[in-house]
Amino acid sequence: MENLWDDAEASRFEGDLGLRVYTSRLLGRDKSLVLHGGGNTSVKTREKDILGRETDVLHVKGSGWDLERIEAAGFSPVRLDHLVALSRLPSLADPRMVNEMRTHMLRADAPTPSVEAILHAILPHKYVDHTHADAVLSLCNSPDGERLVRETFGDAVVVIPYVMPGFDLARRCAEIFPREATPRTQGMVLMNHGIFSFGATARESYERMIALVGRAQAALEARGAWRVEIPHEEPAPGPLRVAQATLRREVSAAAGFPVILAAHRDAESLAFARRADVAGVATRGPATPDHAIRTKRVPLVGRDVAGYAALYAAYFEEHAKAAREPKTMLDPAPRVVVDPELGVCTAGRGAAEASIVFDIYAHTMRIIARAERLGGWRALPAKDIFDVEYWDLEQAKLRKAGGTPPFAGEVALVTGAASGIGKACVASFLARGAAVVGVDLHESVETLHARPDFLGVRGDVTDPAAIAGALERGATAFGGLDMVVLNAGVFPGGRRIDSLGDAEWDRVMRVNLDANLAMLREAHALLKLAPRGGRVAVIGSKNVPAPGPGAAAYSASKAALTQLARVAALEWGADGIRVNTLHPNAVFDTGIWTDEVLAERARHYGLTVEAYKRSNVLRVEVTSRDVAELAAELCGPLFAKTTGAQVPVDGGNDRVI
């Protein structure tokens, strides 16, 4: 373990809470310690309330905050004496416990305190750190886990047998810790859950955590169980996008909503998916029950989604009967799929959620490999995992969750995505919750957005290999394809027919027509697997119903593209795919309209630039965003029963009307 403490860096954080923020971030930087909101930290302070009374306060990490990015506002200030008093109760339902913590905070706007706040309160130390360290979980989840933990740490830690997080765990720790702690105690191991460290200063507590986890790593090293070699594995040959889209459709059907299904075919994922014993080791449970909330109890090994759903339903029925409170079954779809061809696939309502699931499972794969070296991977019984997966506190979060964006779990592909209408379309689809694949000839598309739900692919849409590559990469990243915006095109300079050469005509047709035919042809197999039906929005032109002189190649190409879209709507309706066309005009915030060109065209018509921009029936300016928003709406539920339509977005054109 690397100690990341830096005196110069630490000096920028003031006071007890400031240093608590600093060392919490240090822990959060190391993903072998905490992942995506996991772990929690606290500091005890003495403060004056508004009446000037001295009050002991526990500042504990609040729900929803990630240690790596936590701020002072992410800690919930709770009256310490009340938490300690709660620990003496013989029993307390977790929802009531949360209410007691919230009603005894010093800041009404603070986040809900960690469910382990009482546990932090009863430990007699100023600073307390808690992580789900991979090394510790590797020891815990082996056949003789408790013995290995005690042998590794001696009296440096107090060992607590597994108890589900919440009040019962705090109560158990309150009984065991005072009895077993010694002057040499620096931490506490919660079996199959994680490790605590504590100290009088933020630095002492942090460095004890690093040292304790380092001891766990050393114990694994000594047994040849820390550095696990990853055999080189070659990805399966040939395109896999249709197979992955088929799997995504089945997972979405089991879930009851569209999901992103991200495939990971790195060497580690493929090696795990191709283990001879993968069906055995992968289905024994998660590394810690906390992970079951995100990953479900076990992954699906293979592609039998219906069989998995049946097993999950049986698992629910068996354990729900013994639950203290009535439970409502979560969707029976897997969150992790392990397949020798597809690799390790992770599902989520969005790309960010699917990414979090993979991060968690990647660590699980490593923990499994290490525990196998210790004699065999072991997880807690299914009942313990069920209790966390169906914890009433998590159920309450689900009930309080707001509505999802209209395109949550869906995937859109936009051509010509680096600028103008295409760039605006990317933003409109992202805003509606879609994951977006942006394709453009310009390299700037690759860095258009730095977020997990965007993939920028540099490629020439006139190259069939580039089209296939973009679809393959999009399917790998997100699972399939639901929507396509055919936007890429060229608008050549004005040229009358009598001077229009073959080369220019061919270039315009190749980009504006032939490339779109190829994209439709290649995308069809994916669109018909879209969970809610495929959708295509074609960016046509006002020149289709009202061509102008000097634009023969452009007008003819857009007219042919419109006819192609109409035929696609006829042919693909039986596949549940709808195809509609937009005809924009005079969209001036695009690359082809420079200030100089605008000024010249305005002078040609005897208008000011502003008047020229609004030279339509409604006297309004049409922007790229206007076109993009309508393209997104065409793919949305309001147009669920519309296909083959041609919709102008031009402010009204008297030549068309």
MARKEMI-899838 format. One line per field, with one value per residue (C-alpha): residue number from 1; x, y, z. Coordinates in steps of 0.001 Angstrom, whole numbers, plus 500000, padded with zeros to 6 digits. Layout:
n (NUM; ...)
xx (X; ...)
yy (Y; ...)
zz (Z; ...)
END
This chain:
n (1; 2; 3; 4; 5; 6; 7; 8; 9; 10; 11; 12; 13; 14; 15; 16; 17; 18; 19; 20; 21; 22; 23; 24; 25; 26; 27; 28; 29; 30; 31; 32; 33; 34; 35; 36; 37; 38; 39; 40; 41; 42; 43; 44; 45; 46; 47; 48; 49; 50; 51; 52; 53; 54; 55; 56; 57; 58; 59; 60; 61; 62; 63; 64; 65; 66; 67; 68; 69; 70; 71; 72; 73; 74; 75; 76; 77; 78; 79; 80; 81; 82; 83; 84; 85; 86; 87; 88; 89; 90; 91; 92; 93; 94; 95; 96; 97; 98; 99; 100; 101; 102; 103; 104; 105; 106; 107; 108; 109; 110; 111; 112; 113; 114; 115; 116; 117; 118; 119; 120; 121; 122; 123; 124; 125; 126; 127; 128; 129; 130; 131; 132; 133; 134; 135; 136; 137; 138; 139; 140; 141; 142; 143; 144; 145; 146; 147; 148; 149; 150; 151; 152; 153; 154; 155; 156; 157; 158; 159; 160; 161; 162; 163; 164; 165; 166; 167; 168; 169; 170; 171; 172; 173; 174; 175; 176; 177; 178; 179; 180; 181; 182; 183; 184; 185; 186; 187; 188; 189; 190; 191; 192; 193; 194; 195; 196; 197; 198; 199; 200; 201; 202; 203; 204; 205; 206; 207; 208; 209; 210; 211; 212; 213; 214; 215; 216; 217; 218; 219; 220; 221; 222; 223; 224; 225; 226; 227; 228; 229; 230; 231; 232; 233; 234; 235; 236; 237; 238; 239; 240; 241; 242; 243; 244; 245; 246; 247; 248; 249; 250; 251; 252; 253; 254; 255; 256; 257; 258; 259; 260; 261; 262; 263; 264; 265; 266; 267; 268; 269; 270; 271; 272; 273; 274; 275; 276; 277; 278; 279; 280; 281; 282; 283; 284; 285; 286; 287; 288; 289; 290; 291; 292; 293; 294; 295; 296; 297; 298; 299; 300; 301; 302; 303; 304; 305; 306; 307; 308; 309; 310; 311; 312; 313; 314; 315; 316; 317; 318; 319; 320; 321; 322; 323; 324; 325; 326; 327; 328; 329; 330; 331; 332; 333; 334; 335; 336; 337; 338; 339; 340; 341; 342; 343; 344; 345; 346; 347; 348; 349; 350; 351; 352; 353; 354; 355; 356; 357; 358; 359; 360; 361; 362; 363; 364; 365; 366; 367; 368; 369; 370; 371; 372; 373; 374; 375; 376; 377; 378; 379; 380; 381; 382; 383; 384; 385; 386; 387; 388; 389; 390; 391; 392; 393; 394; 395; 396; 397; 398; 399; 400; 401; 402; 403; 404; 405; 406; 407; 408; 409; 410; 411; 412; 413; 414; 415; 416; 417; 418; 419; 420; 421; 422; 423; 424; 425; 426; 427; 428; 429; 430; 431; 432; 433; 434; 435; 436; 437; 438; 439; 440; 441; 442; 443; 444; 445; 446; 447; 448; 449; 450; 451; 452; 453; 454; 455; 456; 457; 458; 459; 460; 461; 462; 463; 464; 465; 466; 467; 468; 469; 470; 471; 472; 473; 474; 475; 476; 477; 478; 479; 480; 481; 482; 483; 484; 485; 486; 487; 488; 489; 490; 491; 492; 493; 494; 495; 496; 497; 498; 499; 500; 501; 502; 503; 504; 505; 506; 507; 508; 509; 510; 511; 512; 513; 514; 515; 516; 517; 518; 519; 520; 521; 522; 523; 524; 525; 526; 527; 528; 529; 530; 531; 532; 533; 534; 535; 536; 537; 538; 539; 540; 541; 542; 543; 544; 545; 546; 547; 548; 549; 550; 551; 552; 553; 554; 555; 556; 557; 558; 559; 560; 561; 562; 563; 564; 565; 566; 567; 568; 569; 570; 571; 572; 573; 574; 575; 576; 577; 578; 579; 580; 581; 582; 583; 584; 585; 586; 587; 588; 589; 590; 591; 592; 593; 594; 595; 596; 597; 598; 599; 600; 601; 602; 603; 604; 605; 606; 607; 608; 609; 610; 611; 612; 613; 614; 615; 616; 617; 618; 619; 620; 621; 622; 623; 624; 625; 626; 627; 628; 629; 630; 631; 632; 633; 634; 635; 636; 637; 638; 639; 640; 641; 642; 643; 644; 645; 646; 647; 648; 649; 650; 651; 652; 653; 654; 655; 656; 657)
xx (500000; 501250; 501046; 499804; 500074; 501799; 502610; 502351; 499035; 497699; 498610; 495890; 493205; 492288; 490913; 489778; 487086; 489417; 491975; 489116; 488258; 491897; 492524; 489111; 490145; 493429; 491494; 489143; 492013; 492902; 490255; 491577; 490216; 486889; 484689; 481906; 480522; 481775; 483513; 482982; 484995; 484291; 485749; 484511; 484603; 483385; 481423; 479099; 475511; 473530; 472862; 476542; 476294; 479218; 478158; 480031; 479487; 480200; 480902; 480326; 480304; 476857; 474895; 475533; 479036; 482150; 485284; 487487; 485593; 484067; 483816; 483175; 479495; 479462; 479836; 476723; 477073; 475154; 474951; 477343; 475582; 472379; 474159; 475880; 472551; 470964; 473690; 472419; 468920; 468197; 466818; 466042; 464639; 466991; 464440; 463774; 467523; 467948; 465138; 466806; 470081; 468475; 466486; 469625; 471799; 473125; 472494; 469112; 470649; 473234; 473026; 471618; 474354; 476021; 474076; 477190; 477189; 476381; 479298; 481626; 480189; 480901; 484562; 486616; 488781; 488639; 489145; 487683; 488231; 486348; 487140; 486277; 489908; 490413; 493228; 491133; 488127; 490400; 491394; 487818; 486342; 488621; 487765; 489602; 489060; 488729; 491833; 493832; 492588; 493521; 496866; 497606; 496685; 497051; 495812; 496177; 492520; 489312; 487534; 483742; 481795; 479597; 476482; 474423; 475214; 472896; 471849; 472429; 476055; 476604; 475047; 477260; 480390; 479368; 479347; 482554; 484928; 485280; 485798; 488519; 490327; 493801; 496190; 497749; 494468; 494583; 491581; 488705; 487883; 484254; 484270; 483126; 482549; 485662; 488209; 488280; 491219; 491258; 493545; 493885; 494707; 493601; 497100; 497384; 494054; 494873; 498376; 497100; 494654; 497470; 499648; 496884; 495873; 499574; 499780; 496891; 498655; 501871; 499977; 498603; 502041; 503518; 500947; 501396; 497917; 498393; 499895; 497768; 499068; 496610; 496980; 496904; 493531; 492626; 489148; 486759; 487183; 484608; 481962; 480022; 477614; 474529; 475189; 475631; 472546; 470540; 471731; 470966; 467423; 466866; 468328; 466154; 463074; 463800; 464412; 461297; 463217; 466073; 469572; 473051; 475092; 478796; 481193; 484711; 487150; 490409; 492794; 491644; 487940; 488406; 490652; 488006; 485167; 487127; 488093; 487209; 485546; 483861; 480341; 481326; 483383; 481271; 478015; 479068; 478143; 479690; 482886; 480824; 477032; 477229; 478133; 474928; 472995; 474722; 475651; 472889; 473754; 475513; 476227; 474731; 477276; 476438; 473461; 470400; 468659; 465305; 466905; 468645; 465369; 463671; 466473; 466428; 462660; 463063; 465841; 463538; 460592; 462709; 464175; 461308; 459196; 461604; 462041; 460908; 459240; 457294; 459530; 458853; 461001; 463492; 463682; 465076; 467617; 471347; 473638; 476743; 476996; 480108; 480551; 483663; 483013; 481481; 483718; 482339; 479240; 477689; 474203; 472719; 469978; 472728; 476351; 477579; 475712; 477009; 480530; 480146; 478932; 482025; 484386; 482908; 482987; 486551; 487650; 485464; 487277; 490621; 489370; 488012; 491359; 493245; 490830; 491073; 494821; 494036; 492035; 488816; 486543; 483802; 480966; 478305; 475130; 472443; 470191; 472731; 473173; 469398; 468993; 471293; 470002; 466458; 467385; 464458; 466710; 467593; 463950; 463080; 465641; 464063; 460606; 461855; 463741; 462327; 461369; 464001; 464869; 462961; 466001; 467500; 469176; 469011; 471742; 471840; 474323; 474800; 476817; 478511; 478642; 481586; 479833; 476611; 473384; 475190; 476919; 473611; 471940; 474553; 473749; 469973; 470118; 472516; 470171; 467371; 469453; 470727; 474243; 475539; 478018; 479201; 480833; 482701; 485599; 487147; 489265; 487592; 484662; 486794; 486987; 483607; 482391; 484402; 481686; 480897; 477772; 479547; 481819; 483420; 484513; 486616; 485692; 484705; 481053; 481816; 484061; 482051; 484761; 484487; 480716; 481057; 483789; 481670; 478715; 480963; 482583; 479212; 477760; 480787; 480554; 476788; 475261; 473387; 471584; 468157; 468314; 470243; 470493; 471683; 473182; 476599; 476586; 478265; 476908; 479081; 479417; 476755; 477174; 474676; 473948; 475756; 479028; 478490; 481260; 481011; 483569; 481611; 478314; 479814; 481329; 478035; 476104; 478707; 478474; 474828; 473247; 475484; 476976; 473507; 472372; 475360; 474674; 471012; 471905; 474477; 472403; 469224; 470219; 470829; 467804; 465382; 466794; 466155; 464080; 461561; 461870; 464399; 464146; 465843; 465835; 467058; 468310; 466994; 466672; 464208; 465727; 463738; 460324; 461755; 465110; 467084; 469258; 472932; 472298; 471522; 473828; 472839; 469107; 469123; 471095; 468740; 465689; 467072; 467850; 464272; 462958; 465322; 463921; 460341; 461145; 462907; 459806; 457721; 460101; 461059; 457692; 457201; 460472; 459131; 461505; 460194; 461925; 461158; 462777; 463398; 463782; 465703; 466555; 468785; 470516; 473293; 475207; 476995; 480497; 479519; 478076; 481013; 480475; 481742; 479361; 476428; 477235; 477573; 474244; 472465; 473792; 472661; 469067; 469368; 468943; 470843; 472412; 469832; 466952; 468423; 468594; 464872; 463705; 460966; 457217; 457484; 460417; 462419; 465995; 466400; 469387; 471154; 469616; 466110; 466745; 468390; 465545; 463009; 465193; 465261; 461508; 460931; 462702; 460731; 457363; 455331; 455998; 455715; 453047; 454599; 456778; 457498; 456847; 458598; 458653; 459921; 461937; 462515; 460316; 457966; 459061; 456639; 457993; 457207; 453909)
yy (500000; 503480; 506214; 509289; 511804; 514996; 517760; 520541; 519257; 518730; 522310; 523600; 521988; 523793; 522453; 519024; 518764; 520069; 517347; 514839; 515904; 515565; 512056; 510902; 511949; 510095; 506912; 507572; 507816; 504160; 501992; 498907; 500524; 502091; 502182; 504539; 505791; 502845; 503222; 506039; 508313; 510536; 513017; 513969; 517666; 519939; 522959; 525679; 525687; 528853; 529315; 529067; 525622; 523219; 520217; 517058; 516419; 513478; 514595; 511438; 510941; 511610; 509338; 509948; 511358; 509712; 509830; 510776; 514029; 514756; 518325; 519535; 519847; 516095; 515318; 515151; 516793; 514656; 515116; 512553; 511977; 510979; 508459; 506891; 506694; 504975; 502322; 501205; 500375; 496643; 497033; 499723; 499397; 500895; 503390; 504646; 504852; 507025; 509262; 509631; 510605; 513108; 514779; 515259; 516923; 520436; 521334; 520789; 520875; 518186; 514812; 511787; 510381; 507097; 504110; 503261; 506585; 504908; 502528; 505494; 507225; 504396; 504008; 505996; 507772; 511204; 510028; 506827; 505412; 502520; 500866; 497706; 496893; 494184; 492584; 492240; 490867; 488343; 487003; 487075; 485212; 482194; 478854; 479722; 483458; 484375; 482433; 484132; 487557; 486934; 485485; 488480; 491264; 489785; 492200; 495188; 494726; 493543; 490980; 491225; 488283; 489264; 491241; 493139; 496889; 499096; 499189; 495483; 495812; 498888; 497115; 494070; 496219; 498067; 494716; 493211; 496138; 497343; 493762; 492842; 496121; 496577; 499552; 498124; 498070; 500239; 498977; 496575; 493986; 493319; 489857; 489794; 493539; 495655; 497182; 500161; 502192; 505057; 507567; 510833; 512704; 512440; 511436; 508731; 507158; 507287; 505883; 503093; 502143; 502020; 499971; 497506; 496911; 496591; 493765; 492032; 492388; 491027; 488020; 487353; 487840; 485300; 482765; 483533; 484980; 488707; 489005; 486753; 486307; 487066; 484801; 486476; 486045; 487021; 488503; 486333; 486847; 488586; 491191; 490624; 493562; 491564; 488952; 491675; 493579; 490357; 489792; 493418; 493049; 489959; 491602; 494662; 492477; 490778; 494132; 495735; 498736; 499402; 498936; 499855; 496654; 497487; 494735; 494469; 492355; 493310; 490471; 490209; 490078; 487511; 485377; 485346; 484637; 481710; 480069; 476398; 476820; 480171; 478774; 477694; 480609; 483381; 482175; 481924; 485506; 488999; 489974; 491852; 492007; 495776; 495020; 493034; 496306; 497240; 493890; 491583; 488391; 486605; 487225; 485362; 482921; 482430; 484025; 482228; 485347; 483599; 480870; 483463; 485333; 482126; 481349; 484905; 484746; 481476; 483041; 485942; 483725; 481539; 484382; 486871; 484490; 484773; 488554; 490710; 493201; 492552; 492771; 493670; 491809; 493898; 493196; 489684; 490780; 490237; 493206; 491218; 488715; 486554; 485027; 483550; 485456; 488707; 488958; 490584; 492641; 494997; 496471; 499690; 502235; 504425; 504212; 505601; 502931; 500160; 501530; 501457; 497854; 496895; 498700; 496729; 493421; 493954; 494085; 491065; 489075; 489879; 489007; 485693; 484872; 485597; 483700; 480708; 480712; 480545; 477366; 478431; 481432; 481636; 484143; 484631; 482537; 483715; 484821; 487367; 488692; 488857; 490874; 493580; 493446; 493881; 496093; 498320; 501385; 500546; 499823; 503256; 504865; 503108; 504333; 507913; 507862; 510260; 509536; 508481; 510500; 509452; 507848; 506238; 502961; 503716; 504333; 506905; 507257; 510668; 511226; 514556; 514928; 517300; 520529; 522254; 520284; 517013; 518472; 519904; 516504; 514857; 517350; 516909; 513121; 513189; 515583; 513046; 510289; 508442; 507138; 508619; 507470; 510485; 509859; 512499; 512898; 515525; 514315; 516772; 514350; 512083; 514709; 516360; 515158; 513617; 511477; 507760; 508041; 509483; 507728; 509818; 507868; 509486; 507997; 508700; 507740; 507041; 504169; 500964; 499725; 502935; 502515; 498899; 499915; 502688; 500334; 497659; 500117; 501571; 498132; 497164; 500345; 500465; 497175; 497971; 500737; 502326; 505576; 506921; 510526; 510699; 514170; 514029; 515811; 518333; 521529; 522486; 525993; 527192; 525739; 525712; 522474; 523552; 523799; 520901; 518335; 514605; 514618; 517142; 515376; 512028; 513472; 514990; 511815; 509656; 511654; 512736; 509599; 506533; 506811; 507022; 503955; 502053; 503263; 502259; 498861; 498120; 499573; 497668; 494456; 496436; 498736; 495826; 494539; 497851; 497148; 499904; 499682; 501399; 505005; 506948; 510726; 511877; 515432; 516422; 519965; 522620; 522066; 518832; 520530; 523848; 523556; 526615; 527397; 526499; 523593; 520724; 518135; 519026; 519193; 515934; 514120; 515270; 514414; 510927; 510561; 511538; 508877; 506359; 507242; 506803; 503351; 502422; 503465; 501149; 498204; 498444; 499097; 495376; 495401; 498120; 500708; 504175; 506522; 510242; 513163; 516786; 519523; 522428; 525661; 528645; 527204; 529747; 528589; 525854; 525649; 526525; 529884; 532137; 535806; 536731; 534386; 535602; 539228; 538545; 536691; 539400; 542073; 539976; 540185; 543774; 542825; 543238; 540087; 539904; 540397; 537785; 535245; 535782; 535936; 533346; 533397; 533490; 535947; 533731; 532491; 528707; 527310; 523974; 523365; 523880; 521150; 518879; 519183; 518235; 515327; 514047; 514492; 512547; 509649; 510107; 508874; 511771; 510422; 506746; 506220; 508321; 507036; 508186; 511813; 514880; 517795; 521274; 523209; 526464; 529131; 528700; 529068; 530644; 528540; 525360; 526463)
zz (500000; 499130; 501752; 499857; 502713; 501570; 504075; 501501; 500247; 503780; 504762; 502443; 504626; 507827; 511098; 512156; 509483; 506780; 507514; 507624; 504071; 502995; 504275; 503076; 499584; 499962; 500728; 497829; 495358; 495905; 494264; 496051; 499238; 498269; 495183; 494145; 497410; 499442; 502784; 505245; 507509; 510509; 512982; 516433; 517362; 520137; 518936; 520183; 519027; 518292; 522033; 522865; 524432; 524016; 521953; 520995; 517283; 514999; 511432; 509401; 505645; 504243; 501955; 498260; 498655; 497227; 499385; 496435; 495840; 499212; 500548; 504076; 503132; 502474; 506182; 508330; 511785; 514304; 518080; 519477; 522803; 521031; 518818; 521831; 523649; 520653; 520743; 524160; 522913; 522701; 519164; 516634; 513120; 510560; 509116; 512661; 513254; 510155; 511351; 514754; 513123; 510767; 513536; 515630; 513012; 513443; 509796; 508191; 504708; 505475; 503706; 505492; 507772; 506920; 508200; 510216; 512102; 515441; 514952; 514374; 517432; 519880; 518887; 521433; 518881; 517288; 513697; 512246; 508738; 507127; 503780; 501841; 501101; 498470; 500437; 503588; 501707; 499989; 503417; 504753; 501794; 502025; 503700; 506913; 506715; 510375; 511336; 508582; 509679; 513312; 512306; 510062; 512464; 515948; 518603; 516277; 515353; 516966; 514787; 514493; 512999; 510066; 510931; 508381; 508303; 510324; 513944; 514618; 513534; 515696; 518678; 518165; 517921; 521082; 522892; 521474; 520959; 524587; 525706; 523209; 522476; 523976; 524105; 520931; 518976; 515845; 513962; 513569; 510918; 510122; 508571; 504922; 505106; 505573; 507903; 510299; 511529; 514010; 515646; 517492; 514273; 510684; 509652; 512313; 511369; 507651; 508036; 510268; 507534; 504987; 507348; 508258; 504652; 503832; 506351; 504616; 501274; 502768; 504122; 500650; 499105; 501522; 500364; 496668; 496521; 495856; 492374; 490210; 486683; 483906; 480863; 477474; 475828; 472284; 471708; 469729; 465973; 463837; 464655; 467874; 467729; 466774; 469468; 472066; 470910; 471122; 474692; 475578; 474261; 476420; 479534; 478912; 478529; 481855; 483533; 482103; 480767; 478306; 479680; 478617; 478333; 478221; 477146; 478558; 476594; 478253; 479089; 482716; 481837; 479081; 481280; 484004; 481575; 480112; 483400; 483349; 486748; 486085; 486532; 490023; 491317; 489771; 491301; 494955; 495771; 495927; 497727; 500280; 500566; 500004; 496384; 495853; 495880; 492594; 491040; 492320; 494137; 491274; 487576; 484652; 483243; 479574; 477836; 479216; 480521; 480922; 483021; 485184; 485701; 486832; 489299; 490619; 491144; 493058; 495164; 495974; 496885; 499159; 501204; 501081; 503140; 506065; 505809; 508705; 506360; 503129; 500058; 496447; 493958; 492020; 488317; 487700; 485087; 485654; 486187; 485203; 482338; 482006; 478557; 476866; 473624; 474852; 477935; 481086; 480283; 482827; 482722; 484038; 483426; 482016; 480947; 484272; 486227; 483953; 484467; 488248; 488099; 486121; 488488; 491375; 489525; 488301; 491940; 492685; 489980; 491600; 495063; 493761; 492132; 495373; 497590; 495266; 495935; 499645; 499268; 497610; 497139; 499766; 500077; 502712; 502609; 500188; 503042; 504269; 500751; 500254; 503453; 502088; 498512; 499868; 502797; 503735; 503513; 499905; 499126; 500490; 498172; 495201; 496200; 496509; 493217; 490658; 487087; 484589; 481465; 478327; 476662; 479765; 478841; 475106; 472541; 469751; 466892; 465255; 462088; 461428; 465210; 465635; 464669; 463730; 463777; 464571; 467615; 468813; 468299; 470505; 473274; 472879; 473071; 476027; 477831; 477413; 479023; 475965; 475518; 472275; 469645; 467655; 464273; 462315; 459952; 462228; 465144; 467540; 467802; 469988; 472744; 472236; 475659; 478501; 480091; 480242; 478079; 475027; 472555; 469818; 466755; 464057; 460712; 457127; 456576; 452918; 454019; 454694; 457078; 459095; 459375; 460524; 462966; 464489; 464967; 466480; 468896; 469853; 470528; 472611; 474675; 475145; 473994; 470813; 468961; 469351; 467377; 464401; 463253; 459635; 459602; 457918; 454583; 452323; 450804; 447828; 446508; 444106; 440633; 437799; 435932; 432800; 434755; 437213; 436764; 437334; 440145; 442225; 441534; 442568; 445759; 446886; 446121; 447856; 451104; 451163; 449722; 449359; 452864; 454378; 452455; 453832; 457379; 457201; 455752; 458483; 461330; 460498; 462282; 465483; 465220; 464982; 468297; 470079; 473230; 472402; 468633; 466429; 465295; 462507; 462087; 458696; 458280; 454869; 453510; 452433; 449006; 448709; 448407; 447146; 445370; 444399; 441402; 441714; 444085; 441715; 443289; 446860; 446099; 444156; 446868; 449637; 447525; 446912; 450618; 451440; 449057; 450623; 454053; 452805; 451438; 454681; 456620; 454409; 454616; 458283; 459881; 460453; 462429; 464722; 463238; 462407; 459996; 459772; 458019; 458992; 456406; 457955; 456193; 456846; 459917; 460186; 463276; 461339; 459898; 456315; 457338; 458173; 459026; 455584; 453755; 455853; 455126; 451399; 451181; 453181; 450798; 447826; 449084; 450247; 453920; 457139; 458534; 461323; 458893; 456553; 459415; 460001; 456404; 456872; 457434; 461231; 461214; 463583; 463529; 463184; 465101; 465192; 468600; 467176; 464609; 467174; 469656; 467008; 465868; 469450; 469816; 466590; 468306; 471523; 472773; 471328; 467832; 468752; 466087; 463327; 460508; 456979; 457921; 456509; 458936; 458036; 460589; 458751; 460326; 457370; 453778; 451318; 448463; 450443; 451965)
END
